[in-house]
Amino acid sequence: MTALFALATSLLWGLADFGGGLLSRRVPALTVVVVSQTIAAVVLGAMVVATGGWSEAGPRLWFAVAAGVVGPVAMLAFYKALALGPMGVVSPLGSLSVAVPVGIGLFLGERPGLPQIAGILVAVAGVVLAGGPQIKGAPVQRQTILLTLVAAFGFGAVMALIAEASTTLTGLFLALFVQRVTNAATGGAALYVSVRRGTPALPPEGFPYGSLPAFAFVGLADVAANGTYSLAAQHGPVTVAAVLASLYPVITALAARFTLGERLRPIQAAGAGLALAGTLLLATG
């Protein structure tokens, strides 16, 4: 179950990042974060009411609040980095987020077996290569590197925090709702400050209402990924769940291939193969 939920997480995060990166090329990244997370909060609020999730309120929700504060910072940094590009640098560096939950798992005493250690090493190498690291070409802006590293740490912290936010399914709905409300509030405050400083919140042509389904997809896919990761971490070792969940750059690269017609470079194809091999080692170890 850990492998299944973690792989679902990587699929959902990969598609959400792909959609968020595309939207951020037309709409300011902070606006993408606020709108997508607000839609997700509304949907989750309805789910909490329908399942009676309010009864699960407790001290663990502070982990969800913390994740909600860190999340928008990470998403904003990542979407800005994707908009600045090149994705061949942003994507593999973003995969460093796995270091945070894996490090916490090891600190708390988790000791994966030799097949799992081999799987972790192979999968992480595959994720980095699947992003298509740019070895030649124009120098990358320092801002892009810094934004990507901030995003990676933030995503890793969210993974660790949300895994501690609940122990039941209904409690998970409530935790994700609290996280998303905090996301929207934190992002909204940042957007307000940004607008006051003269940065436009919308493109010159106004809000793209035709893209509302895309905003909804980004927000809901991201929240679903947080949910499946929490379930993965509860059903098995965090070290395994975190590595499998970090395969999302492979999904982003494949989405670009089949949607935008981008061709996978040999290094990306090799990375995807290594990621698959690492996945099999982790799932069978």
PASEBA-1860 file (N, C-alpha, C; in nm, 3 decimals):
! residues 285
1> MTALFALA> 0.082/-0.121/0.000/0.000/0.000/0.000/0.086/0.127/0.000 ~ 0.201/0.119/0.070/0.289/0.236/0.071/0.334/0.273/-0.070 ~ 0.377/0.172/-0.145/0.423/0.198/-0.282/0.310/0.251/-0.369 ~ 0.190/0.195/-0.355/0.077/0.238/-0.437/0.041/0.383/-0.410 ~ 0.027/0.418/-0.281/-0.009/0.556/-0.247/0.102/0.654/-0.285 ~ 0.227/0.614/-0.266/0.339/0.703/-0.297/0.351/0.726/-0.448 ~ 0.329/0.622/-0.527/0.333/0.639/-0.673/0.217/0.725/-0.721 ~ 0.101/0.711/-0.657/-0.012/0.800/-0.690/0.024/0.944/-0.659
9> TSLLWGLA> 0.098/0.964/-0.550/0.144/1.098/-0.514/0.232/1.158/-0.623 ~ 0.327/1.079/-0.672/0.418/1.129/-0.775/0.342/1.163/-0.903 ~ 0.242/1.081/-0.937/0.160/1.110/-1.055/0.085/1.241/-1.040 ~ 0.021/1.260/-0.926/-0.059/1.380/-0.903/0.029/1.505/-0.894 ~ 0.142/1.495/-0.823/0.231/1.611/-0.813/0.292/1.646/-0.948 ~ 0.328/1.544/-1.024/0.386/1.571/-1.155/0.291/1.645/-1.246 ~ 0.164/1.602/-1.247/0.064/1.668/-1.331/0.031/1.808/-1.278 ~ 0.025/1.822/-1.145/-0.003/1.954/-1.087/0.109/2.052/-1.118
17> DFGGGLLS> 0.234/2.007/-1.108/0.348/2.095/-1.138/0.350/2.134/-1.286 ~ 0.316/2.039/-1.371/0.311/2.068/-1.514/0.205/2.175/-1.541 ~ 0.086/2.157/-1.485/-0.020/2.255/-1.505/0.012/2.389/-1.443 ~ 0.069/2.388/-1.322/0.104/2.514/-1.257/0.213/2.588/-1.331 ~ 0.310/2.515/-1.385/0.416/2.580/-1.462/0.363/2.645/-1.589 ~ 0.269/2.577/-1.655/0.210/2.635/-1.776/0.128/2.760/-1.744 ~ 0.048/2.753/-1.638/-0.033/2.869/-1.600/0.055/2.988/-1.562 ~ 0.168/2.959/-1.498/0.256/3.067/-1.452/0.326/3.138/-1.567
25> RRVPALTV> 0.317/3.086/-1.686/0.374/3.155/-1.802/0.277/3.258/-1.858 ~ 0.150/3.251/-1.812/0.049/3.347/-1.859/-0.006/3.434/-1.747 ~ -0.003/3.381/-1.624/-0.058/3.450/-1.508/0.051/3.455/-1.400 ~ 0.064/3.566/-1.324/0.164/3.570/-1.217/0.156/3.449/-1.126 ~ 0.272/3.396/-1.089/0.278/3.272/-1.013/0.200/3.280/-0.881 ~ 0.207/3.394/-0.814/0.137/3.408/-0.686/-0.013/3.399/-0.704 ~ -0.063/3.453/-0.814/-0.206/3.444/-0.844/-0.247/3.300/-0.871 ~ -0.160/3.226/-0.939/-0.187/3.084/-0.965/-0.200/3.009/-0.832
33> VVVSQTIA> -0.109/3.037/-0.738/-0.112/2.971/-0.608/-0.241/3.003/-0.534 ~ -0.276/3.131/-0.526/-0.393/3.174/-0.448/-0.522/3.117/-0.506 ~ -0.539/3.130/-0.637/-0.663/3.084/-0.699/-0.677/2.932/-0.689 ~ -0.571/2.859/-0.721/-0.579/2.713/-0.718/-0.603/2.661/-0.577 ~ -0.537/2.721/-0.478/-0.553/2.674/-0.341/-0.689/2.714/-0.282 ~ -0.744/2.826/-0.325/-0.877/2.866/-0.279/-0.982/2.768/-0.330 ~ -0.972/2.730/-0.456/-1.065/2.631/-0.511/-1.055/2.500/-0.435 ~ -0.932/2.457/-0.407/-0.912/2.333/-0.332/-0.971/2.343/-0.192
41> AVVLGAMV> -0.958/2.459/-0.127/-1.011/2.477/0.008/-1.163/2.467/0.008 ~ -1.228/2.522/-0.092/-1.375/2.516/-0.100/-1.421/2.371/-0.114 ~ -1.357/2.296/-0.203/-1.394/2.156/-0.223/-1.370/2.074/-0.096 ~ -1.255/2.096/-0.032/-1.225/2.022/0.090/-1.320/2.058/0.203 ~ -1.361/2.185/0.210/-1.456/2.226/0.311/-1.586/2.147/0.299 ~ -1.633/2.129/0.177/-1.754/2.050/0.154/-1.734/1.905/0.197 ~ -1.614/1.851/0.172/-1.585/1.713/0.210/-1.581/1.698/0.361 ~ -1.525/1.796/0.431/-1.519/1.791/0.576/-1.659/1.792/0.636
49> VATGGWSE> -1.746/1.877/0.582/-1.884/1.883/0.630/-1.955/1.750/0.604 ~ -1.934/1.694/0.485/-2.002/1.570/0.447/-1.956/1.450/0.530 ~ -1.829/1.448/0.572/-1.775/1.333/0.644/-1.770/1.354/0.795 ~ -1.810/1.471/0.843/-1.804/1.499/0.986/-1.663/1.513/1.038 ~ -1.576/1.563/0.953/-1.436/1.573/0.989/-1.406/1.668/1.104 ~ -1.499/1.759/1.136/-1.474/1.854/1.245/-1.449/1.783/1.377 ~ -1.505/1.662/1.392/-1.488/1.587/1.517/-1.344/1.543/1.540 ~ -1.262/1.550/1.436/-1.122/1.507/1.446/-1.026/1.620/1.483
57> AGPRLWFA> -1.081/1.738/1.515/-0.997/1.852/1.549/-0.912/1.821/1.672 ~ -0.786/1.860/1.669/-0.696/1.835/1.781/-0.562/1.902/1.759 ~ -0.469/1.882/1.850/-0.338/1.947/1.842/-0.260/1.915/1.714 ~ -0.287/1.798/1.653/-0.214/1.762/1.531/-0.239/1.861/1.417 ~ -0.348/1.936/1.424/-0.379/2.030/1.316/-0.275/2.141/1.304 ~ -0.195/2.160/1.410/-0.090/2.261/1.400/0.014/2.222/1.295 ~ 0.032/2.090/1.274/0.120/2.047/1.166/0.063/2.089/1.031 ~ -0.069/2.082/1.016/-0.135/2.124/0.892/-0.121/2.275/0.872
65> VAAGVVGP> -0.132/2.350/0.983/-0.116/2.496/0.973/0.027/2.529/0.927 ~ 0.125/2.462/0.986/0.264/2.486/0.947/0.285/2.451/0.800 ~ 0.228/2.338/0.756/0.239/2.301/0.615/0.172/2.404/0.526 ~ 0.063/2.461/0.575/-0.007/2.563/0.497/0.070/2.694/0.484 ~ 0.155/2.722/0.581/0.238/2.843/0.572/0.357/2.820/0.479 ~ 0.418/2.703/0.490/0.536/2.672/0.409/0.498/2.646/0.263 ~ 0.384/2.580/0.241/0.344/2.539/0.106/0.341/2.650/0.003 ~ 0.272/2.764/0.030/0.267/2.870/-0.071/0.404/2.926/-0.107
73> VAMLAFYK> 0.492/2.934/-0.008/0.628/2.983/-0.035/0.698/2.888/-0.132 ~ 0.685/2.758/-0.106/0.749/2.660/-0.193/0.688/2.662/-0.333 ~ 0.554/2.665/-0.340/0.488/2.665/-0.471/0.522/2.790/-0.551 ~ 0.520/2.905/-0.483/0.553/3.030/-0.552/0.695/3.025/-0.607 ~ 0.789/2.980/-0.524/0.928/2.972/-0.568/0.942/2.876/-0.686 ~ 0.871/2.761/-0.679/0.885/2.662/-0.785/0.822/2.710/-0.915 ~ 0.703/2.769/-0.908/0.639/2.817/-1.029/0.718/2.930/-1.093 ~ 0.777/3.017/-1.010/0.861/3.124/-1.065/0.985/3.065/-1.132
81> ALALGPMG> 1.043/2.964/-1.067/1.162/2.900/-1.125/1.128/2.833/-1.257 ~ 1.011/2.766/-1.264/0.970/2.702/-1.388/0.946/2.804/-1.498 ~ 0.891/2.920/-1.459/0.865/3.025/-1.558/0.995/3.085/-1.610 ~ 1.096/3.094/-1.520/1.226/3.149/-1.562/1.306/3.047/-1.642 ~ 1.291/2.919/-1.601/1.361/2.810/-1.670/1.511/2.818/-1.652 ~ 1.583/2.727/-1.718/1.533/2.615/-1.798/1.482/2.500/-1.711 ~ 1.377/2.433/-1.759/1.318/2.324/-1.681/1.418/2.211/-1.658 ~ 1.517/2.199/-1.747/1.617/2.096/-1.732/1.705/2.115/-1.611
89> VVSPLGSL> 1.703/2.234/-1.551/1.774/2.260/-1.426/1.675/2.258/-1.310 ~ 1.561/2.322/-1.329/1.464/2.336/-1.221/1.411/2.201/-1.175 ~ 1.374/2.114/-1.271/1.312/1.988/-1.235/1.402/1.897/-1.152 ~ 1.527/1.868/-1.194/1.610/1.779/-1.111/1.648/1.839/-0.976 ~ 1.671/1.970/-0.970/1.702/2.032/-0.842/1.582/2.025/-0.748 ~ 1.462/2.037/-0.805/1.342/2.030/-0.723/1.327/1.895/-0.655 ~ 1.383/1.792/-0.715/1.372/1.657/-0.658/1.452/1.643/-0.528 ~ 1.535/1.741/-0.496/1.610/1.736/-0.370/1.518/1.744/-0.249
97> SVAVPVGI> 1.391/1.774/-0.271/1.294/1.780/-0.161/1.289/1.648/-0.084 ~ 1.322/1.539/-0.151/1.315/1.407/-0.087/1.411/1.398/0.031 ~ 1.514/1.482/0.033/1.614/1.473/0.140/1.554/1.505/0.277 ~ 1.452/1.592/0.280/1.395/1.633/0.410/1.321/1.518/0.478 ~ 1.216/1.459/0.417/1.148/1.349/0.486/1.234/1.225/0.504 ~ 1.322/1.196/0.408/1.410/1.080/0.424/1.504/1.102/0.543 ~ 1.558/1.222/0.553/1.646/1.253/0.666/1.574/1.241/0.799 ~ 1.450/1.288/0.803/1.371/1.278/0.927/1.344/1.133/0.961
105> GLFLGERP> 1.309/1.054/0.858/1.283/0.912/0.882/1.404/0.840/0.939 ~ 1.522/0.869/0.883/1.644/0.806/0.933/1.676/0.854/1.075 ~ 1.651/0.981/1.102/1.677/1.036/1.235/1.588/0.970/1.340 ~ 1.463/0.938/1.299/1.368/0.876/1.391/1.390/0.726/1.406 ~ 1.490/0.672/1.336/1.525/0.532/1.359/1.490/0.436/1.249 ~ 1.433/0.483/1.137/1.403/0.391/1.028/1.533/0.342/0.965 ~ 1.541/0.211/0.940/1.660/0.153/0.880/1.619/0.063/0.764 ~ 1.614/0.119/0.642/1.574/0.037/0.527/1.676/-0.073/0.501
113> GLPQIAGI> 1.629/-0.185/0.442/1.717/-0.295/0.408/1.803/-0.264/0.287 ~ 1.895/-0.352/0.255/1.987/-0.329/0.144/1.915/-0.311/0.010 ~ 1.812/-0.393/-0.023/1.741/-0.369/-0.150/1.676/-0.232/-0.154 ~ 1.622/-0.187/-0.039/1.558/-0.056/-0.036/1.660/0.057/-0.046 ~ 1.776/0.039/0.018/1.881/0.140/0.005/1.924/0.152/-0.141 ~ 1.943/0.036/-0.205/1.979/0.037/-0.348/1.869/0.103/-0.429 ~ 1.743/0.072/-0.396/1.631/0.132/-0.468/1.626/0.282/-0.451 ~ 1.654/0.331/-0.329/1.655/0.475/-0.303/1.761/0.544/-0.389
121> LVAVAGVV> 1.882/0.488/-0.389/1.991/0.548/-0.466/1.962/0.549/-0.616 ~ 1.911/0.436/-0.666/1.882/0.426/-0.810/1.767/0.519/-0.848 ~ 1.661/0.523/-0.764/1.544/0.606/-0.795/1.580/0.755/-0.793 ~ 1.657/0.798/-0.692/1.694/0.939/-0.684/1.781/0.978/-0.804 ~ 1.876/0.891/-0.841/1.958/0.918/-0.960/1.870/0.928/-1.084 ~ 1.770/0.839/-1.093/1.680/0.843/-1.208/1.598/0.968/-1.213 ~ 1.550/1.014/-1.097/1.471/1.137/-1.092/1.553/1.256/-1.140 ~ 1.677/1.265/-1.093/1.763/1.376/-1.133/1.789/1.373/-1.284
129> LAGGPQIK> 1.819/1.254/-1.337/1.847/1.243/-1.480/1.720/1.263/-1.564 ~ 1.605/1.220/-1.511/1.479/1.234/-1.585/1.443/1.380/-1.605 ~ 1.492/1.466/-1.516/1.467/1.608/-1.533/1.547/1.666/-1.648 ~ 1.642/1.589/-1.699/1.722/1.635/-1.812/1.816/1.746/-1.773 ~ 1.906/1.722/-1.674/1.994/1.829/-1.629/2.070/1.895/-1.744 ~ 2.069/2.025/-1.744/2.133/2.100/-1.852/2.282/2.107/-1.827 ~ 2.358/2.036/-1.907/2.503/2.033/-1.889/2.572/2.142/-1.972 ~ 2.516/2.170/-2.088/2.571/2.275/-2.173/2.466/2.382/-2.198
137> GAPVQRQT> 2.509/2.496/-2.245/2.414/2.601/-2.279/2.442/2.727/-2.201 ~ 2.347/2.821/-2.207/2.364/2.951/-2.142/2.366/2.933/-1.990 ~ 2.442/3.019/-1.920/2.446/3.013/-1.774/2.305/3.030/-1.716 ~ 2.280/2.960/-1.608/2.151/2.968/-1.541/2.154/3.082/-1.440 ~ 2.047/3.160/-1.435/2.041/3.271/-1.341/2.049/3.220/-1.198 ~ 2.122/3.294/-1.114/2.129/3.256/-0.973/1.991/3.255/-0.910 ~ 1.906/3.347/-0.952/1.771/3.354/-0.897/1.696/3.224/-0.921 ~ 1.714/3.164/-1.038/1.646/3.038/-1.069/1.693/2.927/-0.977
145> ILLTLVAA> 1.826/2.918/-0.955/1.880/2.816/-0.865/1.829/2.837/-0.723 ~ 1.834/2.960/-0.675/1.791/2.989/-0.538/1.643/2.957/-0.519 ~ 1.560/2.999/-0.614/1.417/2.973/-0.605/1.389/2.822/-0.602 ~ 1.462/2.747/-0.684/1.441/2.602/-0.690/1.481/2.534/-0.560 ~ 1.591/2.576/-0.500/1.634/2.517/-0.374/1.538/2.550/-0.261 ~ 1.486/2.674/-0.260/1.385/2.712/-0.160/1.261/2.625/-0.177 ~ 1.220/2.606/-0.302/1.102/2.523/-0.329/1.125/2.379/-0.285 ~ 1.244/2.325/-0.313/1.274/2.187/-0.276/1.266/2.166/-0.125
153> FGFGAVMA> 1.327/2.256/-0.051/1.321/2.245/0.095/1.178/2.259/0.145 ~ 1.104/2.353/0.087/0.966/2.373/0.128/0.878/2.252/0.100 ~ 0.892/2.194/-0.018/0.813/2.075/-0.052/0.846/1.959/0.042 ~ 0.975/1.944/0.072/1.014/1.838/0.164/0.957/1.860/0.303 ~ 0.957/1.985/0.349/0.901/2.016/0.480/0.751/1.989/0.483 ~ 0.680/2.024/0.374/0.536/1.997/0.367/0.510/1.848/0.374 ~ 0.589/1.768/0.303/0.573/1.622/0.307/0.586/1.571/0.450 ~ 0.685/1.621/0.523/0.707/1.575/0.659/0.595/1.621/0.752
161> LIAEASTT> 0.550/1.745/0.735/0.448/1.800/0.825/0.311/1.736/0.803 ~ 0.271/1.720/0.677/0.138/1.669/0.649/0.127/1.523/0.691 ~ 0.238/1.450/0.691/0.236/1.311/0.734/0.206/1.299/0.883 ~ 0.229/1.408/0.958/0.205/1.407/1.103/0.072/1.471/1.140 ~ -0.002/1.522/1.042/-0.120/1.605/1.071/-0.245/1.525/1.106 ~ -0.248/1.395/1.077/-0.368/1.317/1.107/-0.335/1.168/1.115 ~ -0.425/1.093/1.177/-0.407/0.948/1.186/-0.527/0.873/1.129 ~ -0.633/0.945/1.090/-0.753/0.881/1.034/-0.788/0.948/0.902
169> LTGLFLAL> -0.874/0.883/0.823/-0.912/0.937/0.693/-0.992/1.065/0.707 ~ -1.090/1.068/0.797/-1.169/1.190/0.815/-1.081/1.301/0.873 ~ -0.989/1.262/0.960/-0.895/1.361/1.012/-0.805/1.415/0.903 ~ -0.773/1.331/0.806/-0.691/1.376/0.694/-0.763/1.481/0.611 ~ -0.894/1.462/0.587/-0.972/1.563/0.515/-0.967/1.698/0.589 ~ -0.983/1.692/0.720/-0.980/1.815/0.799/-0.842/1.879/0.795 ~ -0.737/1.797/0.807/-0.601/1.850/0.804/-0.571/1.915/0.670 ~ -0.613/1.852/0.561/-0.589/1.909/0.428/-0.669/2.038/0.409
177> FVQRVTNA> -0.790/2.041/0.466/-0.871/2.164/0.458/-0.802/2.278/0.532 ~ -0.755/2.251/0.653/-0.685/2.354/0.730/-0.560/2.399/0.656 ~ -0.488/2.303/0.599/-0.367/2.338/0.523/-0.401/2.430/0.407 ~ -0.507/2.397/0.333/-0.542/2.477/0.216/-0.595/2.614/0.252 ~ -0.673/2.625/0.360/-0.718/2.756/0.406/-0.598/2.841/0.443 ~ -0.501/2.781/0.512/-0.379/2.853/0.548/-0.300/2.890/0.424 ~ -0.293/2.798/0.328/-0.228/2.826/0.200/-0.287/2.951/0.135 ~ -0.421/2.952/0.124/-0.489/3.062/0.056/-0.470/3.193/0.132
185> ATGGAALY> -0.477/3.186/0.266/-0.461/3.307/0.346/-0.319/3.362/0.336 ~ -0.219/3.272/0.347/-0.079/3.315/0.337/-0.049/3.371/0.198 ~ -0.093/3.298/0.096/-0.072/3.346/-0.041/-0.147/3.474/-0.069 ~ -0.269/3.485/-0.016/-0.347/3.607/-0.037/-0.282/3.729/0.025 ~ -0.227/3.711/0.146/-0.157/3.822/0.212/-0.034/3.864/0.131 ~ 0.040/3.765/0.080/0.157/3.796/-0.002/0.116/3.866/-0.132 ~ 0.004/3.821/-0.189/-0.044/3.884/-0.313/-0.085/4.028/-0.288 ~ -0.150/4.053/-0.175/-0.190/4.190/-0.140/-0.068/4.281/-0.127
193> VSVRRGTP> 0.034/4.232/-0.057/0.157/4.311/-0.042/0.221/4.335/-0.177 ~ 0.222/4.232/-0.261/0.283/4.244/-0.394/0.211/4.349/-0.478 ~ 0.079/4.349/-0.474/0.001/4.446/-0.551/0.024/4.587/-0.497 ~ 0.030/4.601/-0.366/0.056/4.733/-0.306/0.191/4.788/-0.349 ~ 0.284/4.698/-0.379/0.417/4.743/-0.422/0.424/4.769/-0.571 ~ 0.311/4.750/-0.640/0.306/4.783/-0.782/0.315/4.666/-0.877 ~ 0.322/4.544/-0.825/0.328/4.426/-0.912/0.187/4.384/-0.951 ~ 0.155/4.376/-1.079/0.018/4.338/-1.118/-0.015/4.196/-1.078
201> ALPPEGFP> -0.140/4.174/-1.037/-0.185/4.041/-0.998/-0.237/3.962/-1.116 ~ -0.265/4.034/-1.226/-0.322/3.969/-1.344/-0.248/4.013/-1.469 ~ -0.255/3.936/-1.574/-0.194/3.978/-1.701/-0.273/4.097/-1.758 ~ -0.217/4.168/-1.857/-0.284/4.286/-1.913/-0.425/4.259/-1.965 ~ -0.449/4.139/-2.015/-0.581/4.108/-2.071/-0.683/4.069/-1.965 ~ -0.645/4.066/-1.836/-0.737/4.035/-1.729/-0.734/3.888/-1.689 ~ -0.822/3.849/-1.597/-0.823/3.713/-1.548/-0.872/3.617/-1.656 ~ -0.798/3.510/-1.680/-0.838/3.414/-1.783/-0.945/3.316/-1.733
209> YGSLPAFA> -1.069/3.358/-1.737/-1.176/3.274/-1.685/-1.185/3.139/-1.757 ~ -1.142/3.138/-1.881/-1.143/3.012/-1.954/-1.046/2.910/-1.897 ~ -0.952/2.955/-1.813/-0.854/2.865/-1.754/-0.894/2.818/-1.614 ~ -1.015/2.851/-1.569/-1.058/2.810/-1.435/-1.049/2.658/-1.415 ~ -1.088/2.576/-1.515/-1.070/2.430/-1.495/-0.925/2.392/-1.471 ~ -0.832/2.462/-1.536/-0.690/2.433/-1.516/-0.647/2.472/-1.374 ~ -0.695/2.587/-1.326/-0.665/2.628/-1.188/-0.719/2.523/-1.090 ~ -0.843/2.478/-1.114/-0.904/2.379/-1.026/-0.825/2.249/-1.028
217> FVGLADVA> -0.782/2.209/-1.146/-0.705/2.083/-1.155/-0.576/2.094/-1.077 ~ -0.504/2.205/-1.092/-0.377/2.222/-1.021/-0.398/2.215/-0.871 ~ -0.499/2.288/-0.821/-0.524/2.288/-0.677/-0.568/2.154/-0.623 ~ -0.660/2.086/-0.694/-0.713/1.959/-0.646/-0.612/1.847/-0.661 ~ -0.533/1.849/-0.769/-0.430/1.746/-0.784/-0.324/1.759/-0.676 ~ -0.290/1.882/-0.642/-0.189/1.905/-0.539/-0.240/1.858/-0.403 ~ -0.365/1.888/-0.371/-0.418/1.848/-0.241/-0.436/1.696/-0.235 ~ -0.475/1.635/-0.347/-0.488/1.490/-0.350/-0.352/1.424/-0.330
225> ANGTYSLA> -0.248/1.484/-0.386/-0.113/1.431/-0.369/-0.070/1.436/-0.223 ~ -0.102/1.545/-0.156/-0.070/1.553/-0.014/-0.143/1.444/0.065 ~ -0.267/1.417/0.026/-0.345/1.314/0.093/-0.289/1.176/0.072 ~ -0.256/1.142/-0.053/-0.201/1.009/-0.080/-0.064/0.992/-0.016 ~ 0.014/1.100/-0.008/0.144/1.088/0.058/0.127/1.061/0.207 ~ 0.032/1.130/0.269/0.007/1.107/0.411/-0.030/0.961/0.436 ~ -0.114/0.907/0.350/-0.154/0.766/0.364/-0.034/0.674/0.341 ~ 0.051/0.708/0.244/0.170/0.626/0.219/0.262/0.624/0.340
233> AQHGPVTV> 0.282/0.741/0.401/0.371/0.750/0.517/0.314/0.677/0.638 ~ 0.181/0.668/0.647/0.118/0.598/0.759/0.123/0.447/0.742 ~ 0.131/0.400/0.617/0.126/0.256/0.591/0.264/0.192/0.581 ~ 0.370/0.270/0.582/0.502/0.211/0.568/0.612/0.309/0.600 ~ 0.738/0.272/0.577/0.851/0.359/0.609/0.846/0.491/0.532 ~ 0.871/0.600/0.604/0.873/0.732/0.541/0.983/0.740/0.436 ~ 1.096/0.673/0.461/1.206/0.677/0.365/1.164/0.622/0.229 ~ 1.085/0.516/0.230/1.038/0.456/0.105/0.930/0.544/0.042
241> AAVLASLY> 0.833/0.588/0.123/0.723/0.670/0.072/0.776/0.799/0.008 ~ 0.872/0.862/0.074/0.924/0.990/0.025/0.996/0.974/-0.109 ~ 1.075/0.869/-0.123/1.150/0.850/-0.248/1.054/0.820/-0.363 ~ 0.958/0.732/-0.341/0.863/0.699/-0.447/0.778/0.821/-0.483 ~ 0.741/0.901/-0.384/0.661/1.021/-0.411/0.741/1.126/-0.487 ~ 0.874/1.117/-0.478/0.958/1.218/-0.544/0.980/1.190/-0.692 ~ 0.914/1.089/-0.747/0.929/1.057/-0.889/0.852/1.153/-0.979 ~ 0.790/1.255/-0.922/0.705/1.344/-1.002/0.776/1.414/-1.117
249> PVITALAA> 0.908/1.443/-1.113/0.969/1.504/-1.232/0.958/1.415/-1.356 ~ 0.955/1.282/-1.336/0.937/1.191/-1.449/0.801/1.215/-1.513 ~ 0.699/1.232/-1.429/0.564/1.256/-1.478/0.557/1.391/-1.551 ~ 0.621/1.492/-1.494/0.622/1.624/-1.558/0.686/1.617/-1.695 ~ 0.799/1.545/-1.705/0.867/1.531/-1.833/0.781/1.456/-1.935 ~ 0.714/1.351/-1.890/0.627/1.274/-1.981/0.506/1.357/-2.023 ~ 0.452/1.436/-1.932/0.338/1.522/-1.967/0.378/1.622/-2.073 ~ 0.499/1.679/-2.060/0.548/1.773/-2.161/0.569/1.702/-2.294
257> RFTLGERL> 0.611/1.577/-2.287/0.635/1.501/-2.411/0.505/1.477/-2.486 ~ 0.402/1.431/-2.416/0.279/1.391/-2.484/0.182/1.508/-2.505 ~ 0.193/1.614/-2.425/0.101/1.727/-2.439/0.158/1.837/-2.527 ~ 0.286/1.869/-2.504/0.349/1.979/-2.577/0.437/1.931/-2.692 ~ 0.454/1.801/-2.703/0.537/1.748/-2.810/0.685/1.760/-2.784 ~ 0.724/1.789/-2.657/0.866/1.798/-2.626/0.927/1.658/-2.632 ~ 1.041/1.647/-2.696/1.107/1.518/-2.710/1.197/1.492/-2.588 ~ 1.191/1.370/-2.538/1.279/1.333/-2.429/1.422/1.315/-2.481
265> RPIQAAGA> 1.518/1.379/-2.416/1.656/1.361/-2.452/1.703/1.225/-2.399 ~ 1.811/1.171/-2.456/1.860/1.040/-2.409/1.882/1.034/-2.258 ~ 1.932/1.143/-2.200/1.959/1.143/-2.056/1.829/1.134/-1.978 ~ 1.719/1.193/-2.031/1.590/1.185/-1.965/1.532/1.044/-1.974 ~ 1.545/0.983/-2.092/1.495/0.846/-2.109/1.569/0.750/-2.016 ~ 1.701/0.769/-2.006/1.779/0.685/-1.915/1.736/0.706/-1.771 ~ 1.710/0.831/-1.735/1.664/0.861/-1.600/1.531/0.797/-1.569 ~ 1.438/0.802/-1.665/1.308/0.739/-1.644/1.323/0.589/-1.621
273> GLALAGTL> 1.415/0.526/-1.696/1.439/0.384/-1.677/1.497/0.353/-1.540 ~ 1.593/0.435/-1.494/1.649/0.415/-1.362/1.545/0.436/-1.253 ~ 1.460/0.538/-1.272/1.355/0.563/-1.174/1.261/0.443/-1.163 ~ 1.229/0.383/-1.275/1.143/0.264/-1.274/1.213/0.148/-1.203 ~ 1.342/0.130/-1.232/1.417/0.021/-1.168/1.424/0.044/-1.016 ~ 1.449/0.168/-0.975/1.452/0.199/-0.833/1.318/0.175/-0.767 ~ 1.210/0.207/-0.840/1.075/0.185/-0.788/1.051/0.037/-0.762 ~ 1.092/-0.046/-0.856/1.073/-0.190/-0.841/1.151/-0.244/-0.721
281> LLATG> 1.274/-0.193/-0.702/1.354/-0.238/-0.588/1.287/-0.198/-0.455 ~ 1.235/-0.076/-0.452/1.170/-0.029/-0.330/1.042/-0.106/-0.302 ~ 0.966/-0.133/-0.408/0.837/-0.200/-0.391/0.853/-0.346/-0.349 ~ 0.964/-0.409/-0.393/0.983/-0.551/-0.363/1.074/-0.572/-0.241 ~ 1.143/-0.463/-0.199/1.236/-0.477/-0.087/1.166/-0.476/0.046
END
